[in-house]
Amino acid sequence: MPYVKLQTNLTITPGDHPQLLHKLSKRVAELLGKPERFVMVALEESTQMLFGGRDTGCIYVELKSLGLQEGDCAEISTHLCEFLEAELEVSQDRIYIEFASPTRKMWGWDGGTF
């Protein structure tokens, strides 16, 4: 159900990829109150990105989840930015998060939709 795509212009040590993905998956499951077995996480590193005209570390996150409530996004943003700042040492003011809550009919899984 929840899908998280993290894009960054940082280069992450290859051996650190699995640990980061596992931590992010667990954190998103906790923040959304969803079972981690449904969370999908993708990492795109070393992406050519500028933020504010500078190429210093920045992050763009897409977070999609069925039933995501607009009223919860500010709190999720706070916790997710804190997590990413701690894990990747990128200042929170260089992180964008795009939230989306597709309808159940627009989310496919296991040969059907939710």
Beta strands, then each sheet from edge to edge (+ up, - down):
strand 1: 3-8
strand 2: 40-44
strand 3: 59-64
strand 4: 95-100
strand 5: 108-109
strand 6: 112-113
sheet 1: 2+ 1+ 3- 4-
sheet 2: 5+ 6-
end
